[in-house]
């Protein structure tokens, strides 16, 4: 069951300018800012401006213009920042995956050698 979108989630408030952040990009389709609890030397959050709870919601309900525009903005940002290799983009879908805020967001990790996704990978 899809969660209802909460307009008072922290990312919605950041997009509306109600909560400050270290904003690196405010585009038409997304905002990109530093994570307040970094998990790597470089850890940014990429947040669509649309009201989507998770990736499935985004792919199901956003139109093609918004989806393409979002990914083009991310690509342009990566190019401008010269982040071309050695990075990871990840999103968590649902509580079992570790999603804490029900507004779609992606973690961009970079700036150092990244280890395995799991501490104890399946053999």
VMD Tcl script that builds the backbone (N, CA, C; Angstrom):
set m [mol new atoms 369]
animate dup $m
set s [atomselect $m all]
$s set {name element resname resid chain x y z} {
  {N N UNK 1 A 0.845 -1.188 0.000}
  {CA C UNK 1 A 0.000 0.000 0.000}
  {C C UNK 1 A 0.888 1.248 0.000}
  {N N UNK 2 A 0.579 2.173 -0.874}
  {CA C UNK 2 A 1.349 3.409 -0.999}
  {C C UNK 2 A 1.000 4.355 0.146}
  {N N UNK 3 A 2.034 4.898 0.772}
  {CA C UNK 3 A 1.822 5.862 1.855}
  {C C UNK 3 A 1.295 7.170 1.280}
  {N N UNK 4 A 0.438 7.834 2.035}
  {CA C UNK 4 A -0.032 9.154 1.630}
  {C C UNK 4 A 1.097 10.150 1.814}
  {N N UNK 5 A 1.185 11.109 0.912}
  {CA C UNK 5 A 2.249 12.100 0.979}
  {C C UNK 5 A 1.991 13.077 2.122}
  {N N UNK 6 A 3.004 13.305 2.941}
  {CA C UNK 6 A 2.930 14.237 4.063}
  {C C UNK 6 A 3.608 15.540 3.665}
  {N N UNK 7 A 2.828 16.593 3.476}
  {CA C UNK 7 A 3.341 17.903 3.058}
  {C C UNK 7 A 4.248 18.548 4.092}
  {N N UNK 8 A 4.275 18.015 5.299}
  {CA C UNK 8 A 5.109 18.581 6.359}
  {C C UNK 8 A 6.391 17.793 6.593}
  {N N UNK 9 A 6.742 16.902 5.672}
  {CA C UNK 9 A 8.000 16.176 5.837}
  {C C UNK 9 A 9.168 17.142 5.649}
  {N N UNK 10 A 10.329 16.826 6.217}
  {CA C UNK 10 A 11.460 17.767 6.163}
  {C C UNK 10 A 11.872 18.174 4.747}
  {N N UNK 11 A 11.794 17.263 3.784}
  {CA C UNK 11 A 12.217 17.621 2.429}
  {C C UNK 11 A 11.233 18.578 1.767}
  {N N UNK 12 A 9.948 18.405 2.025}
  {CA C UNK 12 A 8.963 19.364 1.504}
  {C C UNK 12 A 9.229 20.747 2.085}
  {N N UNK 13 A 9.575 20.790 3.366}
  {CA C UNK 13 A 9.868 22.076 4.013}
  {C C UNK 13 A 11.145 22.703 3.455}
  {N N UNK 14 A 12.155 21.892 3.149}
  {CA C UNK 14 A 13.377 22.415 2.525}
  {C C UNK 14 A 13.053 22.989 1.154}
  {N N UNK 15 A 12.269 22.272 0.364}
  {CA C UNK 15 A 11.899 22.739 -0.972}
  {C C UNK 15 A 11.152 24.066 -0.888}
  {N N UNK 16 A 10.299 24.220 0.126}
  {CA C UNK 16 A 9.547 25.477 0.295}
  {C C UNK 16 A 10.384 26.572 0.958}
  {N N UNK 17 A 11.596 26.255 1.387}
  {CA C UNK 17 A 12.461 27.241 2.026}
  {C C UNK 17 A 12.174 27.456 3.498}
  {N N UNK 18 A 11.446 26.538 4.123}
  {CA C UNK 18 A 11.088 26.666 5.536}
  {C C UNK 18 A 12.157 26.101 6.468}
  {N N UNK 19 A 13.005 25.224 5.955}
  {CA C UNK 19 A 14.112 24.658 6.721}
  {C C UNK 19 A 15.388 24.971 5.947}
  {N N UNK 20 A 16.401 25.521 6.622}
  {CA C UNK 20 A 17.651 25.825 5.912}
  {C C UNK 20 A 18.451 24.558 5.613}
  {N N UNK 21 A 19.254 24.634 4.573}
  {CA C UNK 21 A 20.160 23.540 4.234}
  {C C UNK 21 A 21.322 24.119 3.440}
  {N N UNK 22 A 22.334 23.316 3.237}
  {CA C UNK 22 A 23.482 23.720 2.430}
  {C C UNK 22 A 23.176 23.353 0.977}
  {N N UNK 23 A 22.366 24.194 0.323}
  {CA C UNK 23 A 21.850 23.939 -1.019}
  {C C UNK 23 A 22.947 24.128 -2.063}
  {N N UNK 24 A 23.098 23.130 -2.925}
  {CA C UNK 24 A 24.048 23.208 -4.028}
  {C C UNK 24 A 23.353 23.443 -5.357}
  {N N UNK 25 A 22.108 22.988 -5.471}
  {CA C UNK 25 A 21.336 23.182 -6.702}
  {C C UNK 25 A 19.866 23.306 -6.349}
  {N N UNK 26 A 19.236 24.321 -6.894}
  {CA C UNK 26 A 17.779 24.390 -6.876}
  {C C UNK 26 A 17.354 24.485 -8.322}
  {N N UNK 27 A 16.976 23.348 -8.882}
  {CA C UNK 27 A 16.598 23.272 -10.281}
  {C C UNK 27 A 15.095 23.331 -10.450}
  {N N UNK 28 A 14.674 23.099 -11.657}
  {CA C UNK 28 A 13.246 23.045 -11.970}
  {C C UNK 28 A 12.611 21.793 -11.381}
  {N N UNK 29 A 13.348 20.677 -11.413}
  {CA C UNK 29 A 12.792 19.384 -11.027}
  {C C UNK 29 A 13.360 18.811 -9.733}
  {N N UNK 30 A 14.475 19.356 -9.252}
  {CA C UNK 30 A 15.064 18.790 -8.037}
  {C C UNK 30 A 15.887 19.822 -7.288}
  {N N UNK 31 A 16.170 19.482 -6.042}
  {CA C UNK 31 A 17.132 20.224 -5.230}
  {C C UNK 31 A 18.217 19.232 -4.820}
  {N N UNK 32 A 19.435 19.757 -4.657}
  {CA C UNK 32 A 20.562 18.936 -4.218}
  {C C UNK 32 A 21.259 19.685 -3.095}
  {N N UNK 33 A 21.450 18.995 -1.975}
  {CA C UNK 33 A 22.071 19.632 -0.818}
  {C C UNK 33 A 22.848 18.594 -0.009}
  {N N UNK 34 A 23.700 19.083 0.891}
  {CA C UNK 34 A 24.513 18.206 1.733}
  {C C UNK 34 A 23.649 17.492 2.766}
  {N N UNK 35 A 23.930 16.201 2.967}
  {CA C UNK 35 A 23.277 15.424 4.017}
  {C C UNK 35 A 23.817 15.885 5.369}
  {N N UNK 36 A 22.935 16.037 6.359}
  {CA C UNK 36 A 23.378 16.501 7.681}
  {C C UNK 36 A 24.037 15.385 8.492}
  {N N UNK 37 A 23.932 14.144 8.015}
  {CA C UNK 37 A 24.558 13.004 8.683}
  {C C UNK 37 A 25.333 12.198 7.638}
  {N N UNK 38 A 26.447 12.748 7.129}
  {CA C UNK 38 A 27.130 12.110 5.994}
  {C C UNK 38 A 27.664 10.716 6.313}
  {N N UNK 39 A 27.516 9.830 5.326}
  {CA C UNK 39 A 27.993 8.456 5.433}
  {C C UNK 39 A 29.236 8.219 4.577}
  {N N UNK 40 A 29.727 9.266 3.911}
  {CA C UNK 40 A 30.940 9.202 3.089}
  {C C UNK 40 A 31.540 10.602 3.058}
  {N N UNK 41 A 32.765 10.706 2.546}
  {CA C UNK 41 A 33.427 12.012 2.452}
  {C C UNK 41 A 32.530 13.008 1.718}
  {N N UNK 42 A 31.941 12.565 0.636}
  {CA C UNK 42 A 30.930 13.348 -0.067}
  {C C UNK 42 A 29.590 12.650 0.060}
  {N N UNK 43 A 28.596 13.328 0.606}
  {CA C UNK 43 A 27.261 12.729 0.756}
  {C C UNK 43 A 26.229 13.821 0.535}
  {N N UNK 44 A 25.591 13.758 -0.622}
  {CA C UNK 44 A 24.563 14.729 -0.981}
  {C C UNK 44 A 23.220 14.037 -1.081}
  {N N UNK 45 A 22.165 14.814 -0.914}
  {CA C UNK 45 A 20.809 14.324 -1.134}
  {C C UNK 45 A 20.266 14.975 -2.394}
  {N N UNK 46 A 19.682 14.157 -3.243}
  {CA C UNK 46 A 19.050 14.604 -4.481}
  {C C UNK 46 A 17.557 14.373 -4.290}
  {N N UNK 47 A 16.784 15.458 -4.284}
  {CA C UNK 47 A 15.372 15.364 -3.912}
  {C C UNK 47 A 14.499 15.953 -5.016}
  {N N UNK 48 A 13.632 15.138 -5.623}
  {CA C UNK 48 A 12.692 15.696 -6.598}
  {C C UNK 48 A 11.773 16.714 -5.930}
  {N N UNK 49 A 11.387 17.732 -6.684}
  {CA C UNK 49 A 10.484 18.750 -6.144}
  {C C UNK 49 A 9.034 18.277 -6.106}
  {N N UNK 50 A 8.706 17.236 -6.864}
  {CA C UNK 50 A 7.342 16.714 -6.877}
  {C C UNK 50 A 7.010 15.979 -5.590}
  {N N UNK 51 A 5.730 15.755 -5.377}
  {CA C UNK 51 A 5.226 15.150 -4.144}
  {C C UNK 51 A 5.152 13.629 -4.275}
  {N N UNK 52 A 6.316 12.978 -4.219}
  {CA C UNK 52 A 6.394 11.527 -4.392}
  {C C UNK 52 A 6.976 10.894 -3.136}
  {N N UNK 53 A 6.332 9.839 -2.656}
  {CA C UNK 53 A 6.789 9.199 -1.426}
  {C C UNK 53 A 8.018 8.327 -1.651}
  {N N UNK 54 A 8.119 7.709 -2.832}
  {CA C UNK 54 A 9.230 6.800 -3.101}
  {C C UNK 54 A 9.410 6.636 -4.613}
  {N N UNK 55 A 10.364 5.804 -5.002}
  {CA C UNK 55 A 10.709 5.640 -6.415}
  {C C UNK 55 A 9.536 5.081 -7.217}
  {N N UNK 56 A 8.842 4.106 -6.663}
  {CA C UNK 56 A 7.684 3.525 -7.351}
  {C C UNK 56 A 6.621 4.596 -7.613}
  {N N UNK 57 A 6.350 5.419 -6.620}
  {CA C UNK 57 A 5.379 6.506 -6.749}
  {C C UNK 57 A 5.804 7.465 -7.870}
  {N N UNK 58 A 7.082 7.817 -7.902}
  {CA C UNK 58 A 7.630 8.716 -8.925}
  {C C UNK 58 A 7.461 8.120 -10.316}
  {N N UNK 59 A 7.872 6.864 -10.500}
  {CA C UNK 59 A 7.794 6.239 -11.818}
  {C C UNK 59 A 6.359 6.010 -12.267}
  {N N UNK 60 A 5.455 5.826 -11.319}
  {CA C UNK 60 A 4.048 5.586 -11.642}
  {C C UNK 60 A 3.294 6.875 -11.931}
  {N N UNK 61 A 3.598 7.947 -11.202}
  {CA C UNK 61 A 2.759 9.142 -11.257}
  {C C UNK 61 A 3.376 10.375 -11.898}
  {N N UNK 62 A 4.691 10.438 -12.014}
  {CA C UNK 62 A 5.308 11.589 -12.688}
  {C C UNK 62 A 5.161 11.403 -14.195}
  {N N UNK 63 A 5.024 12.511 -14.916}
  {CA C UNK 63 A 4.967 12.379 -16.369}
  {C C UNK 63 A 6.384 12.281 -16.933}
  {N N UNK 64 A 6.473 11.917 -18.208}
  {CA C UNK 64 A 7.780 11.700 -18.833}
  {C C UNK 64 A 8.648 12.949 -18.799}
  {N N UNK 65 A 8.040 14.123 -18.956}
  {CA C UNK 65 A 8.803 15.376 -18.931}
  {C C UNK 65 A 9.479 15.561 -17.580}
  {N N UNK 66 A 8.754 15.284 -16.507}
  {CA C UNK 66 A 9.314 15.445 -15.164}
  {C C UNK 66 A 10.410 14.415 -14.885}
  {N N UNK 67 A 10.170 13.172 -15.262}
  {CA C UNK 67 A 11.171 12.125 -15.033}
  {C C UNK 67 A 12.451 12.441 -15.804}
  {N N UNK 68 A 12.315 12.747 -17.085}
  {CA C UNK 68 A 13.481 13.064 -17.903}
  {C C UNK 68 A 14.166 14.332 -17.408}
  {N N UNK 69 A 13.385 15.352 -17.066}
  {CA C UNK 69 A 13.947 16.603 -16.559}
  {C C UNK 69 A 14.727 16.398 -15.273}
  {N N UNK 70 A 14.196 15.567 -14.390}
  {CA C UNK 70 A 14.885 15.265 -13.132}
  {C C UNK 70 A 16.252 14.650 -13.403}
  {N N UNK 71 A 16.278 13.597 -14.215}
  {CA C UNK 71 A 17.544 12.908 -14.455}
  {C C UNK 71 A 18.522 13.761 -15.259}
  {N N UNK 72 A 18.024 14.620 -16.135}
  {CA C UNK 72 A 18.916 15.544 -16.860}
  {C C UNK 72 A 19.552 16.543 -15.899}
  {N N UNK 73 A 18.778 17.062 -14.946}
  {CA C UNK 73 A 19.345 17.988 -13.954}
  {C C UNK 73 A 20.420 17.304 -13.117}
  {N N UNK 74 A 20.184 16.059 -12.738}
  {CA C UNK 74 A 21.179 15.316 -11.962}
  {C C UNK 74 A 22.445 15.127 -12.792}
  {N N UNK 75 A 22.286 14.733 -14.059}
  {CA C UNK 75 A 23.445 14.542 -14.941}
  {C C UNK 75 A 24.232 15.836 -15.098}
  {N N UNK 76 A 23.547 16.947 -15.325}
  {CA C UNK 76 A 24.226 18.240 -15.479}
  {C C UNK 76 A 24.961 18.627 -14.199}
  {N N UNK 77 A 24.362 18.366 -13.050}
  {CA C UNK 77 A 25.014 18.660 -11.773}
  {C C UNK 77 A 26.291 17.835 -11.624}
  {N N UNK 78 A 26.202 16.530 -11.897}
  {CA C UNK 78 A 27.379 15.668 -11.792}
  {C C UNK 78 A 28.491 16.158 -12.711}
  {N N UNK 79 A 28.141 16.543 -13.931}
  {CA C UNK 79 A 29.140 17.052 -14.874}
  {C C UNK 79 A 29.783 18.332 -14.359}
  {N N UNK 80 A 28.978 19.279 -13.866}
  {CA C UNK 80 A 29.509 20.553 -13.366}
  {C C UNK 80 A 30.413 20.350 -12.157}
  {N N UNK 81 A 30.105 19.364 -11.335}
  {CA C UNK 81 A 30.906 19.081 -10.142}
  {C C UNK 81 A 32.078 18.146 -10.447}
  {N N UNK 82 A 32.176 17.722 -11.717}
  {CA C UNK 82 A 33.222 16.795 -12.159}
  {C C UNK 82 A 33.176 15.475 -11.383}
  {N N UNK 83 A 31.967 15.032 -11.086}
  {CA C UNK 83 A 31.761 13.731 -10.436}
  {C C UNK 83 A 31.416 12.760 -11.560}
  {N N UNK 84 A 32.428 12.059 -12.048}
  {CA C UNK 84 A 32.248 11.216 -13.225}
  {C C UNK 84 A 32.475 9.734 -12.937}
  {N N UNK 85 A 33.111 9.437 -11.818}
  {CA C UNK 85 A 33.487 8.062 -11.510}
  {C C UNK 85 A 33.595 7.929 -9.990}
  {N N UNK 86 A 33.504 6.716 -9.506}
  {CA C UNK 86 A 33.708 6.480 -8.081}
  {C C UNK 86 A 32.595 7.016 -7.205}
  {N N UNK 87 A 31.373 6.979 -7.705}
  {CA C UNK 87 A 30.246 7.446 -6.900}
  {C C UNK 87 A 29.147 6.402 -6.897}
  {N N UNK 88 A 28.227 6.575 -5.978}
  {CA C UNK 88 A 27.080 5.678 -5.853}
  {C C UNK 88 A 25.847 6.537 -5.638}
  {N N UNK 89 A 24.776 6.211 -6.361}
  {CA C UNK 89 A 23.476 6.852 -6.139}
  {C C UNK 89 A 22.528 5.752 -5.695}
  {N N UNK 90 A 21.875 5.987 -4.569}
  {CA C UNK 90 A 21.016 4.949 -4.003}
  {C C UNK 90 A 19.751 5.588 -3.438}
  {N N UNK 91 A 18.641 4.866 -3.529}
  {CA C UNK 91 A 17.415 5.289 -2.863}
  {C C UNK 91 A 16.888 4.114 -2.054}
  {N N UNK 92 A 16.257 4.416 -0.965}
  {CA C UNK 92 A 15.659 3.394 -0.109}
  {C C UNK 92 A 14.150 3.439 -0.314}
  {N N UNK 93 A 13.562 2.282 -0.583}
  {CA C UNK 93 A 12.120 2.204 -0.805}
  {C C UNK 93 A 11.491 1.427 0.332}
  {N N UNK 94 A 10.828 2.119 1.228}
  {CA C UNK 94 A 10.131 1.483 2.335}
  {C C UNK 94 A 10.997 1.305 3.568}
  {N N UNK 95 A 10.336 1.025 4.659}
  {CA C UNK 95 A 11.018 0.908 5.954}
  {C C UNK 95 A 12.038 -0.228 5.978}
  {N N UNK 96 A 11.731 -1.357 5.314}
  {CA C UNK 96 A 12.670 -2.480 5.303}
  {C C UNK 96 A 13.982 -2.123 4.610}
  {N N UNK 97 A 13.958 -1.144 3.719}
  {CA C UNK 97 A 15.175 -0.697 3.028}
  {C C UNK 97 A 15.852 0.449 3.770}
  {N N UNK 98 A 15.212 0.952 4.819}
  {CA C UNK 98 A 15.799 2.036 5.601}
  {C C UNK 98 A 15.290 3.417 5.243}
  {N N UNK 99 A 14.185 3.501 4.487}
  {CA C UNK 99 A 13.630 4.820 4.160}
  {C C UNK 99 A 13.058 5.444 5.426}
  {N N UNK 100 A 13.578 6.616 5.782}
  {CA C UNK 100 A 13.148 7.294 7.002}
  {C C UNK 100 A 12.191 8.440 6.727}
  {N N UNK 101 A 12.319 9.085 5.577}
  {CA C UNK 101 A 11.458 10.211 5.208}
  {C C UNK 101 A 10.685 9.816 3.963}
  {N N UNK 102 A 9.358 9.903 4.025}
  {CA C UNK 102 A 8.531 9.472 2.904}
  {C C UNK 102 A 8.363 10.584 1.875}
  {N N UNK 103 A 9.506 11.030 1.371}
  {CA C UNK 103 A 9.588 11.884 0.181}
  {C C UNK 103 A 10.763 11.299 -0.589}
  {N N UNK 104 A 10.526 10.922 -1.839}
  {CA C UNK 104 A 11.587 10.309 -2.635}
  {C C UNK 104 A 12.858 11.135 -2.565}
  {N N UNK 105 A 13.962 10.476 -2.294}
  {CA C UNK 105 A 15.266 11.132 -2.308}
  {C C UNK 105 A 16.332 10.094 -2.612}
  {N N UNK 106 A 17.402 10.578 -3.191}
  {CA C UNK 106 A 18.533 9.738 -3.558}
  {C C UNK 106 A 19.754 10.208 -2.784}
  {N N UNK 107 A 20.564 9.268 -2.340}
  {CA C UNK 107 A 21.828 9.570 -1.680}
  {C C UNK 107 A 22.926 9.469 -2.730}
  {N N UNK 108 A 23.709 10.517 -2.877}
  {CA C UNK 108 A 24.877 10.513 -3.747}
  {C C UNK 108 A 26.106 10.440 -2.848}
  {N N UNK 109 A 26.814 9.325 -2.916}
  {CA C UNK 109 A 28.016 9.106 -2.116}
  {C C UNK 109 A 29.219 9.141 -3.047}
  {N N UNK 110 A 30.265 9.868 -2.649}
  {CA C UNK 110 A 31.442 10.021 -3.511}
  {C C UNK 110 A 32.606 10.557 -2.681}
  {N N UNK 111 A 33.740 10.763 -3.341}
  {CA C UNK 111 A 34.868 11.438 -2.706}
  {C C UNK 111 A 35.850 10.539 -1.993}
  {N N UNK 112 A 35.581 9.235 -1.987}
  {CA C UNK 112 A 36.486 8.260 -1.375}
  {C C UNK 112 A 36.137 6.892 -1.940}
  {N N UNK 113 A 37.012 5.923 -1.702}
  {CA C UNK 113 A 36.708 4.569 -2.156}
  {C C UNK 113 A 35.530 4.056 -1.337}
  {N N UNK 114 A 34.498 3.608 -2.035}
  {CA C UNK 114 A 33.293 3.127 -1.368}
  {C C UNK 114 A 33.377 1.617 -1.194}
  {N N UNK 115 A 33.005 1.151 -0.040}
  {CA C UNK 115 A 33.038 -0.279 0.244}
  {C C UNK 115 A 31.788 -0.981 -0.259}
  {N N UNK 116 A 31.625 -2.194 0.186}
  {CA C UNK 116 A 30.476 -3.009 -0.175}
  {C C UNK 116 A 29.191 -2.384 0.363}
  {N N UNK 117 A 28.086 -2.659 -0.303}
  {CA C UNK 117 A 26.796 -2.171 0.173}
  {C C UNK 117 A 26.401 -2.806 1.501}
  {N N UNK 118 A 26.800 -4.052 1.701}
  {CA C UNK 118 A 26.464 -4.756 2.937}
  {C C UNK 118 A 27.743 -5.138 3.660}
  {N N UNK 119 A 27.697 -5.065 4.973}
  {CA C UNK 119 A 28.862 -5.468 5.762}
  {C C UNK 119 A 29.127 -6.963 5.637}
  {N N UNK 120 A 28.070 -7.752 5.563}
  {CA C UNK 120 A 28.200 -9.209 5.457}
  {C C UNK 120 A 27.492 -9.686 4.196}
  {N N UNK 121 A 28.139 -9.531 3.030}
  {CA C UNK 121 A 27.472 -9.929 1.794}
  {C C UNK 121 A 27.163 -11.425 1.770}
  {N N UNK 122 A 26.147 -11.778 1.025}
  {CA C UNK 122 A 25.766 -13.181 0.869}
  {C C UNK 122 A 26.842 -13.874 0.047}
  {N N UNK 123 A 27.275 -15.039 0.495}
  {CA C UNK 123 A 28.342 -15.779 -0.212}
  {C C UNK 123 A 27.812 -16.431 -1.460}
}
mol reanalyze $m
mol bondsrecalc $m
mol representation Tube
mol addrep $m
